[in-house]
Amino acid sequence: MDKKIRYWMIATCLLLIGAGVLVVTTFGVPSGSVVWFGFLLLCPLLHFFMMRNMHHDQHASLRNKSKKESNYE
């Protein structure tokens, strides 16, 4: 992953954490509600990171397969 993207992801996470703290302290929202909403958002995010590496290996194997086939021709 590019370093620039990594820094954007870290900045976004810190911004969301700060927004959660702000909502709890300013508006009096129960922290349990913010935690449950955080888990709800965490599920697709973790799915994205887990699935990211699975497709990378598939593309590499397809490239190797096409190189082998081109060598036989």
C-alpha positions in Angstrom: 0.0 0.0 0.0 1.2 3.5 -0.8 2.4 5.6 2.1 0.2 8.4 1.1 -2.9 6.2 1.3 -1.8 4.8 4.6 -1.5 8.4 6.1 -5.0 9.2 4.8 -6.4 6.1 6.4 -4.7 6.9 9.7 -6.0 10.5 9.5 -9.5 9.3 8.8 -9.5 6.9 11.7 -8.2 9.6 14.1 -10.9 12.0 12.8 -13.6 9.4 13.4 -12.4 8.7 16.9 -12.3 12.4 17.6 -15.8 12.8 16.3 -17.0 10.0 18.5 -15.5 11.6 21.6 -17.0 14.9 20.6 -20.5 13.4 20.2 -20.3 11.7 23.6 -19.0 14.8 25.4 -21.0 17.5 23.6 -24.4 16.0 22.9 -24.5 13.6 25.8 -25.0 10.5 23.6 -24.4 7.3 25.6 -21.0 5.9 24.9 -22.5 2.4 24.4 -24.4 3.7 21.4 -21.2 5.1 19.9 -19.4 1.8 20.5 -22.1 -0.2 18.8 -22.1 2.2 15.8 -18.3 1.8 15.7 -18.7 -2.0 15.5 -21.2 -1.6 12.8 -18.8 0.4 10.8 -15.8 -1.8 11.7 -17.4 -4.9 10.1 -17.2 -3.7 6.4 -13.8 -2.1 7.0 -12.3 -5.4 8.3 -13.9 -7.3 5.4 -12.2 -4.9 3.0 -8.8 -5.5 4.5 -9.2 -9.2 4.8 -10.3 -9.6 1.2 -7.7 -7.3 -0.3 -4.9 -9.9 0.0 -6.9 -12.7 -1.5 -7.3 -11.1 -4.9 -3.6 -10.1 -5.1 -2.5 -13.7 -5.2 -5.0 -14.6 -7.8 -3.7 -11.9 -10.2 -0.1 -13.0 -9.8 -1.1 -16.6 -10.5 -3.0 -15.5 -13.6 0.0 -13.6 -14.9 2.3 -16.6 -14.3 -0.2 -18.8 -16.1 -0.3 -16.5 -19.1 3.5 -16.3 -19.3 3.7 -20.1 -19.3 1.1 -20.4 -22.0 2.9 -17.8 -24.2 6.1 -19.8 -23.8 4.5 -22.9 -25.3 3.3 -21.1 -28.4 
